[in-house]
Amino acid sequence: MPAVHIQSHVYLIGAGPGDPDLLTVKALRLIETADVVVYDRLVSQPILNLVSPGAELIDVGKAPDHHPFPQPNINSLLVSLSHRFSKIVRLKGGDPYVFGRGSEEAEVLRDAGVAYTVVPGITSAQGIASTTGVPLTHRGLATGVRLVTGHCRAGHDLDLDWDGLADPDTTLVVYMGRGHAAEIARRLISGGLSADMPVMLVVDGTRPSEERHFTTLAGLGATAATIDKRRPTLMVIGRVVELADELAIPLEAELGRVGHG
């Protein structure tokens, strides 16, 4: 293994789902003192505003069907920056190790001999559970939760264990699935889930622009089609969504909390 770059360090940081109040203390300290910040599209502007004015900001964000900065280029960039800067922050939405490709970047840094640290963040599923008030598990409704991605490479099918995912006693959270919502619903119904299973779609979760859409598996495709594909959307499928009427926090009250007043 090549010698470690003693004078440089890359921090793979989870920025959470968007609300700056949900950053960890460690993440905030590193963001405020970074020499350079390499950030994804899902990192919110209020979080980017915390970066020191003297730091360099590099946007490597990918949008649906638009990847101007491919992952191999990001990997190479991080290694290159380690030769120029002491403290490099790689800022990702949510948690870097939950559908964030952070482990791929860690492998590249390790192989290049670049020192790195992973700083966890609140993943979107946890974030929207707190702002909507809809729990991911609940006695009598859901004994577990599964997180899956609804995104697949161009020309590939969604390769998931549909029969295993069609479990009425488990909450299913789907990341990046808006574009395949109709197929996801069809596969889950074919696997045995009721077409009447409740679904909540949360757009821009934990942000001032947050929206909540309620439907069923039968109506999932049509509901998802009304959402702008550029806006991050999370699907929560399961009986816990039934609790929305009694536990959901009104958007007006939630957005009045610390940091948004």
Accessible surface in RSA format (square Angstrom, percent):
REM  Atomic radii and reference values for relative SASA: ProtOr
REM  Chains: A
REM  Algorithm: Lee & Richards
REM  Probe-radius: 1.40
REM  Slices: 20
REM RES _ NUM      All-atoms   Total-Side   Main-Chain    Non-polar    All polar
REM                ABS   REL    ABS   REL    ABS   REL    ABS   REL    ABS   REL
RES MET A   1   173.10  89.6  87.95  58.2  85.15 202.7  75.15  63.9  97.94 129.8
RES PRO A   2    74.21  54.1  58.24  53.1  15.98  58.1  70.57  58.3   3.64  22.6
RES ALA A   3    89.68  82.5  64.91 100.2  24.77  56.3  76.04 107.1  13.64  36.1
RES VAL A   4    68.15  44.8  54.36  49.2  13.79  33.2  54.36  47.2  13.79  37.4
RES HIS A   5    45.97  25.1  37.29  25.9   8.68  22.2  24.07  24.8  21.90  25.5
RES ILE A   6   142.58  81.1 114.38  85.2  28.20  68.0 116.73  84.1  25.85  70.1
RES GLN A   7   148.21  82.9 138.75 101.4   9.46  22.5  68.67 146.2  79.54  60.3
RES SER A   8     5.60   4.7   3.11   4.1   2.50   5.7   4.56   9.7   1.05   1.5
RES HIS A   9    52.00  28.4  52.00  36.1   0.00   0.0  37.31  38.5  14.69  17.1
RES VAL A  10     0.00   0.0   0.00   0.0   0.00   0.0   0.00   0.0   0.00   0.0
RES TYR A  11    36.33  17.0  36.33  20.7   0.00   0.0   7.87   5.9  28.46  35.1
RES LEU A  12     0.00   0.0   0.00   0.0   0.00   0.0   0.00   0.0   0.00   0.0
RES ILE A  13     0.00   0.0   0.00   0.0   0.00   0.0   0.00   0.0   0.00   0.0
RES GLY A  14     1.03   1.3   0.00   N/A   1.03   1.3   0.00   0.0   1.03   2.3
RES ALA A  15     0.20   0.2   0.20   0.3   0.00   0.0   0.20   0.3   0.00   0.0
RES GLY A  16     2.07   2.6   0.00   N/A   2.07   2.6   0.56   1.5   1.51   3.4
RES PRO A  17    12.39   9.0   2.78   2.5   9.61  34.9   7.29   6.0   5.10  31.7
RES GLY A  18     2.16   2.7   0.00   N/A   2.16   2.7   0.40   1.1   1.76   4.0
RES ASP A  19     1.43   1.0   0.51   0.5   0.93   2.2   0.93   2.2   0.51   0.5
RES PRO A  20    30.58  22.3  21.62  19.7   8.95  32.5  21.78  18.0   8.80  54.7
RES ASP A  21    67.87  47.5  36.30  36.1  31.57  74.7  24.33  57.3  43.54  43.4
RES LEU A  22    44.58  24.8  37.72  27.0   6.86  17.2  40.82  28.7   3.76  10.1
RES LEU A  23    22.77  12.7   2.72   1.9  20.05  50.4   4.45   3.1  18.31  49.3
RES THR A  24    49.80  35.4  41.28  41.8   8.52  20.3  49.05  65.9   0.74   1.1
RES VAL A  25   128.18  84.3 122.99 111.3   5.19  12.5 124.63 108.3   3.55   9.6
RES LYS A  26    87.49  42.7  83.30  51.1   4.19  10.0  47.26  42.5  40.23  42.9
RES ALA A  27     0.00   0.0   0.00   0.0   0.00   0.0   0.00   0.0   0.00   0.0
RES LEU A  28    62.90  35.0  62.90  45.0   0.00   0.0  62.90  44.2   0.00   0.0
RES ARG A  29   125.48  52.7 121.54  62.0   3.95   9.4  61.42  83.9  64.07  38.8
RES LEU A  30     3.46   1.9   3.46   2.5   0.00   0.0   3.46   2.4   0.00   0.0
RES ILE A  31     0.02   0.0   0.00   0.0   0.02   0.1   0.00   0.0   0.02   0.1
RES GLU A  32    80.65  46.3  69.76  52.8  10.89  25.9  17.00  32.9  63.66  52.0
RES THR A  33    71.04  50.5  52.70  53.4  18.35  43.7  59.04  79.3  12.00  18.1
RES ALA A  34     5.78   5.3   0.00   0.0   5.78  13.2   0.00   0.0   5.78  15.3
RES ASP A  35    53.77  37.7  45.96  45.7   7.81  18.5  12.66  29.8  41.11  41.0
RES VAL A  36     0.00   0.0   0.00   0.0   0.00   0.0   0.00   0.0   0.00   0.0
RES VAL A  37     0.00   0.0   0.00   0.0   0.00   0.0   0.00   0.0   0.00   0.0
RES VAL A  38     0.00   0.0   0.00   0.0   0.00   0.0   0.00   0.0   0.00   0.0
RES TYR A  39    36.54  17.1  36.54  20.8   0.00   0.0   9.54   7.2  27.00  33.3
RES ASP A  40    28.08  19.7  27.83  27.7   0.26   0.6  11.15  26.2  16.94  16.9
RES ARG A  41    86.12  36.2  63.32  32.3  22.80  54.3  43.18  59.0  42.95  26.0
RES LEU A  42    66.41  37.0  65.56  46.9   0.85   2.1  65.90  46.3   0.51   1.4
RES VAL A  43     9.04   5.9   0.00   0.0   9.04  21.8   0.61   0.5   8.43  22.9
RES SER A  44     7.26   6.1   3.94   5.3   3.32   7.7   7.14  15.2   0.12   0.2
RES GLN A  45   111.28  62.2 104.54  76.4   6.74  16.0  53.12 113.1  58.16  44.1
RES PRO A  46    60.45  44.1  55.21  50.3   5.24  19.0  56.84  46.9   3.62  22.5
RES ILE A  47     0.50   0.3   0.50   0.4   0.00   0.0   0.50   0.4   0.00   0.0
RES LEU A  48    16.30   9.1  11.59   8.3   4.71  11.8  11.63   8.2   4.67  12.6
RES ASN A  49   104.24  71.9  72.11  69.7  32.13  77.4  29.25  70.4  74.98  72.5
RES LEU A  50    57.99  32.3  47.12  33.7  10.87  27.3  51.14  35.9   6.85  18.4
RES VAL A  51    13.02   8.6   1.99   1.8  11.03  26.6   1.99   1.7  11.03  29.9
RES SER A  52    39.95  33.8  32.52  43.4   7.43  17.1  16.07  34.2  23.88  33.5
RES PRO A  53   143.86 104.8 105.02  95.7  38.84 141.2 117.42  96.9  26.44 164.4
RES GLY A  54    76.49  94.3   0.00   N/A  76.49  94.3  41.15 112.9  35.34  79.2
RES ALA A  55    16.26  14.9   0.06   0.1  16.20  36.8   1.89   2.7  14.37  38.1
RES GLU A  56    71.02  40.8  62.54  47.3   8.48  20.2  34.27  66.3  36.76  30.0
RES LEU A  57    84.14  46.9  57.32  41.0  26.83  67.4  57.32  40.3  26.83  72.2
RES ILE A  58    31.08  17.7  27.88  20.8   3.20   7.7  31.08  22.4   0.00   0.0
RES ASP A  59    86.84  60.8  65.06  64.8  21.78  51.5  19.43  45.7  67.40  67.2
RES VAL A  60     0.58   0.4   0.00   0.0   0.58   1.4   0.57   0.5   0.01   0.0
RES GLY A  61    13.26  16.3   0.00   N/A  13.26  16.3   3.56   9.8   9.70  21.7
RES LYS A  62    51.73  25.2  37.11  22.8  14.62  34.8  25.11  22.6  26.62  28.4
RES ALA A  63    26.38  24.3  23.49  36.3   2.89   6.6  25.16  35.4   1.22   3.2
RES PRO A  64    53.82  39.2  35.69  32.5  18.13  65.9  46.34  38.3   7.48  46.5
RES ASP A  65   133.61  93.6  87.96  87.6  45.65 107.9  40.29  94.8  93.32  93.1
RES HIS A  66   110.88  60.6 107.77  74.9   3.10   7.9  71.53  73.7  39.34  45.8
RES HIS A  67    95.71  52.3  74.27  51.6  21.44  54.8  42.27  43.6  53.44  62.2
RES PRO A  68    84.21  61.4  47.52  43.3  36.69 133.4  60.20  49.7  24.01 149.2
RES PHE A  69    57.41  28.7  57.19  35.4   0.22   0.6  57.41  34.8   0.00   0.0
RES PRO A  70    55.97  40.8  53.83  49.1   2.14   7.8  55.97  46.2   0.00   0.0
RES GLN A  71     7.95   4.4   5.21   3.8   2.74   6.5   4.15   8.8   3.80   2.9
RES PRO A  72    88.68  64.6  85.32  77.8   3.36  12.2  87.00  71.8   1.68  10.5
RES ASN A  73    76.89  53.0  69.64  67.3   7.25  17.4  10.21  24.6  66.68  64.4
RES ILE A  74     0.00   0.0   0.00   0.0   0.00   0.0   0.00   0.0   0.00   0.0
RES ASN A  75    21.35  14.7  20.20  19.5   1.15   2.8   5.36  12.9  15.99  15.5
RES SER A  76    72.65  61.4  64.02  85.4   8.63  19.9  37.18  79.2  35.47  49.7
RES LEU A  77    33.55  18.7  29.44  21.1   4.12  10.4  33.24  23.3   0.32   0.9
RES LEU A  78     0.53   0.3   0.53   0.4   0.00   0.0   0.53   0.4   0.00   0.0
RES VAL A  79    31.01  20.4  31.01  28.1   0.00   0.0  31.01  26.9   0.00   0.0
RES SER A  80    54.41  46.0  49.08  65.5   5.33  12.3  24.68  52.6  29.73  41.6
RES LEU A  81     0.16   0.1   0.16   0.1   0.00   0.0   0.16   0.1   0.00   0.0
RES SER A  82     6.44   5.4   0.00   0.0   6.44  14.8   0.00   0.0   6.44   9.0
RES HIS A  83   125.61  68.7  87.34  60.7  38.27  97.9  63.26  65.2  62.35  72.6
RES ARG A  84   149.39  62.7 112.35  57.3  37.05  88.2  54.46  74.4  94.93  57.5
RES PHE A  85    41.90  21.0  33.35  20.7   8.55  22.3  39.21  23.8   2.69   7.7
RES SER A  86    66.45  56.2  59.74  79.7   6.71  15.5  31.58  67.3  34.87  48.8
RES LYS A  87    51.69  25.2  51.69  31.7   0.00   0.0  27.77  25.0  23.92  25.5
RES ILE A  88     0.00   0.0   0.00   0.0   0.00   0.0   0.00   0.0   0.00   0.0
RES VAL A  89     0.00   0.0   0.00   0.0   0.00   0.0   0.00   0.0   0.00   0.0
RES ARG A  90     0.76   0.3   0.76   0.4   0.00   0.0   0.00   0.0   0.76   0.5
RES LEU A  91     0.00   0.0   0.00   0.0   0.00   0.0   0.00   0.0   0.00   0.0
RES LYS A  92     3.50   1.7   3.50   2.1   0.00   0.0   1.52   1.4   1.98   2.1
RES GLY A  93    19.00  23.4   0.00   N/A  19.00  23.4   5.03  13.8  13.97  31.3
RES GLY A  94     6.59   8.1   0.00   N/A   6.59   8.1   5.06  13.9   1.53   3.4
RES ASP A  95    17.47  12.2  16.96  16.9   0.52   1.2   3.00   7.1  14.48  14.4
RES PRO A  96     0.07   0.1   0.07   0.1   0.00   0.0   0.07   0.1   0.00   0.0
RES TYR A  97   109.04  50.9  77.56  44.1  31.48  81.9  71.56  53.8  37.49  46.2
RES VAL A  98    45.24  29.8  34.43  31.2  10.80  26.0  37.80  32.8   7.44  20.2
RES PHE A  99    81.79  40.9  44.71  27.7  37.08  96.5  56.04  34.0  25.75  73.7
RES GLY A 100    15.86  19.6   0.00   N/A  15.86  19.6  12.17  33.4   3.69   8.3
RES ARG A 101   113.81  47.8 104.43  53.2   9.38  22.3  43.90  60.0  69.91  42.4
RES GLY A 102     0.42   0.5   0.00   N/A   0.42   0.5   0.00   0.0   0.42   0.9
RES SER A 103    58.59  49.5  57.64  76.9   0.96   2.2  30.17  64.2  28.42  39.8
RES GLU A 104    65.79  37.8  64.40  48.7   1.40   3.3  29.40  56.9  36.39  29.7
RES GLU A 105     0.32   0.2   0.00   0.0   0.32   0.8   0.16   0.3   0.17   0.1
RES ALA A 106     4.66   4.3   4.64   7.2   0.01   0.0   4.66   6.6   0.00   0.0
RES GLU A 107    93.13  53.5  91.51  69.2   1.61   3.8  21.24  41.1  71.89  58.7
RES VAL A 108    46.49  30.6  44.30  40.1   2.18   5.3  46.16  40.1   0.32   0.9
RES LEU A 109     0.29   0.2   0.29   0.2   0.00   0.0   0.29   0.2   0.00   0.0
RES ARG A 110   107.15  45.0 102.88  52.4   4.27  10.2  38.35  52.4  68.79  41.7
RES ASP A 111    85.02  59.6  70.52  70.2  14.49  34.3  31.32  73.7  53.70  53.6
RES ALA A 112    28.23  26.0  13.92  21.5  14.32  32.6  22.45  31.6   5.78  15.3
RES GLY A 113     1.92   2.4   0.00   N/A   1.92   2.4   1.92   5.3   0.00   0.0
RES VAL A 114     3.79   2.5   0.00   0.0   3.79   9.1   0.21   0.2   3.58   9.7
RES ALA A 115    25.74  23.7  18.04  27.8   7.70  17.5  25.74  36.2   0.00   0.0
RES TYR A 116    76.70  35.8  55.17  31.4  21.54  56.0  24.36  18.3  52.35  64.5
RES THR A 117    37.69  26.8  33.55  34.0   4.13   9.8  23.73  31.9  13.95  21.1
RES VAL A 118    44.35  29.2  26.99  24.4  17.35  41.8  26.99  23.5  17.35  47.1
RES VAL A 119     1.36   0.9   1.30   1.2   0.06   0.1   1.36   1.2   0.00   0.0
RES PRO A 120    83.20  60.6  82.80  75.5   0.40   1.4  83.20  68.7   0.00   0.0
RES GLY A 121    12.91  15.9   0.00   N/A  12.91  15.9   5.03  13.8   7.89  17.7
RES ILE A 122    54.50  31.0  52.79  39.3   1.72   4.1  54.17  39.0   0.33   0.9
RES THR A 123     9.99   7.1   9.97  10.1   0.02   0.0   8.59  11.5   1.40   2.1
RES SER A 124    29.05  24.5  28.94  38.6   0.10   0.2   6.72  14.3  22.32  31.3
RES ALA A 125     0.72   0.7   0.72   1.1   0.00   0.0   0.72   1.0   0.00   0.0
RES GLN A 126   100.25  56.1  92.45  67.6   7.80  18.6  28.37  60.4  71.88  54.5
RES GLY A 127     0.90   1.1   0.00   N/A   0.90   1.1   0.90   2.5   0.00   0.0
RES ILE A 128     3.00   1.7   3.00   2.2   0.00   0.0   3.00   2.2   0.00   0.0
RES ALA A 129    18.51  17.0  13.20  20.4   5.31  12.1  13.42  18.9   5.08  13.5
RES SER A 130    63.83  53.9  43.61  58.2  20.22  46.6  51.76 110.2  12.06  16.9
RES THR A 131     2.93   2.1   2.69   2.7   0.24   0.6   2.93   3.9   0.00   0.0
RES THR A 132     0.30   0.2   0.30   0.3   0.00   0.0   0.30   0.4   0.00   0.0
RES GLY A 133    18.00  22.2   0.00   N/A  18.00  22.2  11.42  31.3   6.58  14.7
RES VAL A 134     1.18   0.8   0.53   0.5   0.65   1.6   0.53   0.5   0.65   1.8
RES PRO A 135    31.83  23.2  24.84  22.6   6.99  25.4  31.83  26.3   0.00   0.0
RES LEU A 136    29.36  16.4  25.66  18.4   3.70   9.3  25.66  18.0   3.70  10.0
RES THR A 137    68.09  48.4  57.80  58.6  10.29  24.5  24.85  33.4  43.24  65.4
RES HIS A 138    72.03  39.4  64.43  44.8   7.60  19.5  39.41  40.6  32.61  38.0
RES ARG A 139   230.70  96.9 201.70 102.8  29.00  69.0  88.32 120.7 142.38  86.3
RES GLY A 140    63.69  78.5   0.00   N/A  63.69  78.5  41.77 114.6  21.92  49.1
RES LEU A 141    34.55  19.2  33.08  23.7   1.47   3.7  34.00  23.9   0.56   1.5
RES ALA A 142     4.60   4.2   1.03   1.6   3.56   8.1   1.25   1.8   3.35   8.9
RES THR A 143   123.74  88.0  86.48  87.7  37.26  88.8  75.77 101.8  47.98  72.5
RES GLY A 144    22.47  27.7   0.00   N/A  22.47  27.7  22.47  61.7   0.00   0.0
RES VAL A 145    58.15  38.3  34.54  31.3  23.61  56.9  34.54  30.0  23.61  64.0
RES ARG A 146    99.64  41.8  95.71  48.8   3.93   9.3  34.02  46.5  65.61  39.8
RES LEU A 147    64.06  35.7  41.66  29.8  22.40  56.3  41.66  29.3  22.40  60.3
RES VAL A 148    15.92  10.5  13.49  12.2   2.43   5.8  15.92  13.8   0.00   0.0
RES THR A 149    37.12  26.4  35.75  36.2   1.36   3.3  34.43  46.3   2.68   4.1
RES GLY A 150     0.00   0.0   0.00   N/A   0.00   0.0   0.00   0.0   0.00   0.0
RES HIS A 151    96.82  52.9  85.51  59.4  11.31  28.9  53.08  54.7  43.74  50.9
RES CYS A 152    26.21  19.8  12.47  13.9  13.74  32.3  13.87  35.2  12.34  13.3
RES ARG A 153   171.34  71.9 163.96  83.6   7.38  17.6  70.81  96.8 100.53  60.9
RES ALA A 154   103.50  95.2  69.99 108.0  33.50  76.2  81.71 115.1  21.79  57.7
RES GLY A 155    90.87 112.1   0.00   N/A  90.87 112.1  44.57 122.3  46.30 103.7
RES HIS A 156    95.10  52.0  80.54  56.0  14.56  37.2  65.77  67.8  29.33  34.1
RES ASP A 157   114.77  80.4 100.11  99.6  14.66  34.7  20.35  47.9  94.42  94.2
RES LEU A 158     6.17   3.4   2.58   1.8   3.59   9.0   2.88   2.0   3.28   8.8
RES ASP A 159   139.44  97.7 111.35 110.8  28.09  66.4  35.16  82.7 104.28 104.0
RES LEU A 160    47.51  26.5  29.82  21.3  17.69  44.5  35.38  24.8  12.13  32.6
RES ASP A 161    87.55  61.3  72.65  72.3  14.90  35.2  36.15  85.1  51.40  51.3
RES TRP A 162    24.83  10.0  21.89  10.6   2.94   6.9  21.64  11.5   3.19   5.2
RES ASP A 163   110.88  77.7  95.70  95.3  15.18  35.9  31.73  74.7  79.15  78.9
RES GLY A 164    30.51  37.6   0.00   N/A  30.51  37.6  22.51  61.8   8.00  17.9
RES LEU A 165     6.44   3.6   1.90   1.4   4.54  11.4   2.17   1.5   4.27  11.5
RES ALA A 166    11.35  10.4   0.00   0.0  11.35  25.8   0.00   0.0  11.35  30.1
RES ASP A 167    51.59  36.1  47.47  47.2   4.12   9.7  14.00  32.9  37.59  37.5
RES PRO A 168    64.15  46.7  62.33  56.8   1.81   6.6  63.12  52.1   1.03   6.4
RES ASP A 169    65.07  45.6  65.07  64.8   0.00   0.0  10.73  25.3  54.34  54.2
RES THR A 170    23.00  16.4  17.10  17.3   5.90  14.1   6.66   8.9  16.33  24.7
RES THR A 171     0.41   0.3   0.14   0.1   0.27   0.6   0.27   0.4   0.14   0.2
RES LEU A 172     4.47   2.5   4.47   3.2   0.00   0.0   4.47   3.1   0.00   0.0
RES VAL A 173     0.00   0.0   0.00   0.0   0.00   0.0   0.00   0.0   0.00   0.0
RES VAL A 174     1.83   1.2   1.80   1.6   0.03   0.1   1.80   1.6   0.03   0.1
RES TYR A 175    17.73   8.3  17.60  10.0   0.13   0.3  17.73  13.3   0.00   0.0
RES MET A 176    94.99  49.2  73.28  48.5  21.71  51.7  54.43  46.3  40.56  53.7
RES GLY A 177     0.23   0.3   0.00   N/A   0.23   0.3   0.00   0.0   0.23   0.5
RES ARG A 178    52.94  22.2  47.36  24.1   5.59  13.3   9.02  12.3  43.93  26.6
RES GLY A 179    58.75  72.4   0.00   N/A  58.75  72.4  22.10  60.7  36.64  82.1
RES HIS A 180    59.98  32.8  56.31  39.1   3.68   9.4  38.66  39.8  21.32  24.8
RES ALA A 181     3.23   3.0   2.02   3.1   1.21   2.8   2.02   2.8   1.21   3.2
RES ALA A 182    66.90  61.5  57.35  88.5   9.56  21.7  59.54  83.9   7.36  19.5
RES GLU A 183    40.46  23.2  35.71  27.0   4.74  11.3  18.41  35.6  22.04  18.0
RES ILE A 184     1.69   1.0   1.69   1.3   0.00   0.0   1.69   1.2   0.00   0.0
RES ALA A 185     6.57   6.0   6.57  10.1   0.00   0.0   6.57   9.2   0.00   0.0
RES ARG A 186   134.34  56.4 128.26  65.4   6.08  14.5  67.05  91.6  67.29  40.8
RES ARG A 187    60.96  25.6  59.54  30.4   1.42   3.4  14.94  20.4  46.02  27.9
RES LEU A 188     0.00   0.0   0.00   0.0   0.00   0.0   0.00   0.0   0.00   0.0
RES ILE A 189    63.94  36.4  54.42  40.5   9.52  23.0  54.42  39.2   9.52  25.8
RES SER A 190    90.25  76.3  49.57  66.2  40.68  93.7  38.68  82.4  51.57  72.2
RES GLY A 191    22.54  27.8   0.00   N/A  22.54  27.8   3.34   9.2  19.19  43.0
RES GLY A 192    62.56  77.1   0.00   N/A  62.56  77.1  31.85  87.4  30.71  68.8
RES LEU A 193    10.29   5.7   6.01   4.3   4.29  10.8   6.51   4.6   3.78  10.2
RES SER A 194    60.80  51.4  47.00  62.7  13.80  31.8  44.17  94.1  16.63  23.3
RES ALA A 195    38.49  35.4  33.51  51.7   4.98  11.3  33.51  47.2   4.98  13.2
RES ASP A 196   110.20  77.2  99.76  99.3  10.44  24.7  27.03  63.6  83.16  82.9
RES MET A 197    13.17   6.8  10.55   7.0   2.62   6.2  12.51  10.6   0.66   0.9
RES PRO A 198    25.59  18.6  25.32  23.1   0.27   1.0  25.59  21.1   0.00   0.0
RES VAL A 199     0.10   0.1   0.00   0.0   0.10   0.3   0.00   0.0   0.10   0.3
RES MET A 200     0.13   0.1   0.13   0.1   0.00   0.0   0.13   0.1   0.00   0.0
RES LEU A 201     0.00   0.0   0.00   0.0   0.00   0.0   0.00   0.0   0.00   0.0
RES VAL A 202     1.73   1.1   0.00   0.0   1.73   4.2   0.00   0.0   1.73   4.7
RES VAL A 203     0.00   0.0   0.00   0.0   0.00   0.0   0.00   0.0   0.00   0.0
RES ASP A 204    13.82   9.7  13.44  13.4   0.38   0.9   1.61   3.8  12.20  12.2
RES GLY A 205    10.72  13.2   0.00   N/A  10.72  13.2   2.38   6.5   8.34  18.7
RES THR A 206     0.83   0.6   0.00   0.0   0.83   2.0   0.83   1.1   0.00   0.0
RES ARG A 207    40.44  17.0  40.12  20.5   0.32   0.8  12.14  16.6  28.30  17.2
RES PRO A 208    83.56  60.9  68.44  62.4  15.13  55.0  68.63  56.7  14.94  92.8
RES SER A 209    57.82  48.9  43.29  57.8  14.53  33.5  46.10  98.2  11.72  16.4
RES GLU A 210     7.81   4.5   1.42   1.1   6.39  15.2   0.68   1.3   7.13   5.8
RES GLU A 211    63.73  36.6  61.86  46.8   1.87   4.5  26.82  51.9  36.91  30.1
RES ARG A 212    43.72  18.4  18.29   9.3  25.43  60.6  10.93  14.9  32.79  19.9
RES HIS A 213    50.40  27.5  46.55  32.4   3.84   9.8  34.36  35.4  16.04  18.7
RES PHE A 214   101.80  50.9  70.66  43.8  31.14  81.0  70.91  43.0  30.89  88.4
RES THR A 215    27.58  19.6  10.15  10.3  17.43  41.5  13.34  17.9  14.24  21.5
RES THR A 216    47.57  33.8  47.30  47.9   0.27   0.6  37.49  50.4  10.07  15.2
RES LEU A 217     0.97   0.5   0.00   0.0   0.97   2.4   0.00   0.0   0.97   2.6
RES ALA A 218    72.69  66.8  37.65  58.1  35.04  79.7  42.01  59.2  30.68  81.3
RES GLY A 219    22.36  27.6   0.00   N/A  22.36  27.6  21.71  59.6   0.65   1.5
RES LEU A 220     0.00   0.0   0.00   0.0   0.00   0.0   0.00   0.0   0.00   0.0
RES GLY A 221    18.99  23.4   0.00   N/A  18.99  23.4  10.05  27.6   8.94  20.0
RES ALA A 222    75.40  69.3  58.35  90.1  17.04  38.8  66.43  93.5   8.97  23.8
RES THR A 223    28.86  20.5  24.03  24.4   4.83  11.5  14.41  19.4  14.45  21.8
RES ALA A 224     1.89   1.7   1.89   2.9   0.00   0.0   1.89   2.7   0.00   0.0
RES ALA A 225    79.82  73.4  46.93  72.4  32.89  74.8  52.80  74.4  27.02  71.6
RES THR A 226   107.64  76.6  68.62  69.6  39.03  93.0  71.92  96.6  35.72  54.0
RES ILE A 227    12.36   7.0   2.73   2.0   9.63  23.2   6.89   5.0   5.47  14.8
RES ASP A 228    54.94  38.5  39.07  38.9  15.88  37.5  29.48  69.4  25.46  25.4
RES LYS A 229   100.63  49.1  92.10  56.5   8.53  20.3  54.35  48.9  46.28  49.3
RES ARG A 230   163.26  68.5 157.42  80.2   5.84  13.9  57.91  79.1 105.36  63.9
RES ARG A 231    64.26  27.0  59.76  30.5   4.51  10.7  28.45  38.9  35.81  21.7
RES PRO A 232    41.54  30.3  30.58  27.9  10.95  39.8  40.16  33.2   1.38   8.6
RES THR A 233    14.11  10.0   0.93   0.9  13.18  31.4   2.46   3.3  11.66  17.6
RES LEU A 234    10.74   6.0  10.18   7.3   0.56   1.4  10.18   7.1   0.56   1.5
RES MET A 235     0.57   0.3   0.57   0.4   0.00   0.0   0.57   0.5   0.00   0.0
RES VAL A 236     0.29   0.2   0.29   0.3   0.00   0.0   0.29   0.3   0.00   0.0
RES ILE A 237     1.50   0.9   0.60   0.4   0.90   2.2   0.60   0.4   0.90   2.4
RES GLY A 238     2.82   3.5   0.00   N/A   2.82   3.5   2.82   7.7   0.00   0.0
RES ARG A 239    69.94  29.4  68.51  34.9   1.43   3.4  20.05  27.4  49.88  30.2
RES VAL A 240     0.00   0.0   0.00   0.0   0.00   0.0   0.00   0.0   0.00   0.0
RES VAL A 241     7.65   5.0   4.56   4.1   3.09   7.4   4.56   4.0   3.09   8.4
RES GLU A 242    97.96  56.2  72.30  54.7  25.66  61.1  36.93  71.4  61.03  49.8
RES LEU A 243    15.38   8.6  15.38  11.0   0.00   0.0  15.38  10.8   0.00   0.0
RES ALA A 244     9.57   8.8   6.76  10.4   2.81   6.4   6.88   9.7   2.69   7.1
RES ASP A 245   149.18 104.5 110.88 110.4  38.31  90.6  37.32  87.8 111.86 111.6
RES GLU A 246   130.67  75.0  94.81  71.7  35.86  85.4  36.96  71.5  93.71  76.5
RES LEU A 247    78.36  43.6  65.80  47.1  12.57  31.6  68.96  48.4   9.40  25.3
RES ALA A 248    34.43  31.7  15.80  24.4  18.63  42.4  15.80  22.2  18.63  49.4
RES ILE A 249    58.72  33.4  56.63  42.2   2.09   5.0  58.72  42.3   0.00   0.0
RES PRO A 250    82.11  59.8  71.86  65.5  10.25  37.3  81.90  67.6   0.21   1.3
RES LEU A 251    49.93  27.8  46.95  33.6   2.97   7.5  46.95  33.0   2.97   8.0
RES GLU A 252   145.38  83.5 126.24  95.5  19.14  45.6  76.57 148.1  68.81  56.2
RES ALA A 253    65.22  60.0  39.73  61.3  25.49  58.0  51.61  72.7  13.61  36.0
RES GLU A 254    20.18  11.6  17.13  13.0   3.05   7.3   3.93   7.6  16.25  13.3
RES LEU A 255    40.66  22.6  35.80  25.6   4.86  12.2  36.32  25.5   4.35  11.7
RES GLY A 256    53.31  65.7   0.00   N/A  53.31  65.7  27.65  75.9  25.66  57.5
RES ARG A 257    58.14  24.4  46.91  23.9  11.24  26.8  52.69  72.0   5.45   3.3
RES VAL A 258   129.45  85.2 120.20 108.8   9.24  22.3 127.60 110.9   1.85   5.0
RES GLY A 259    52.98  65.3   0.00   N/A  52.98  65.3  22.50  61.7  30.48  68.3
RES HIS A 260    45.36  24.8  15.39  10.7  29.96  76.7  20.71  21.3  24.65  28.7
RES GLY A 261   105.07 129.6   0.00   N/A 105.07 129.6  63.74 174.9  41.33  92.6
END  Absolute sums over single chains surface
CHAIN  1 A    12196.0       9276.0       2920.1       6978.0       5218.0
END  Absolute sums over all chains
TOTAL         12196.0       9276.0       2920.1       6978.0       5218.0
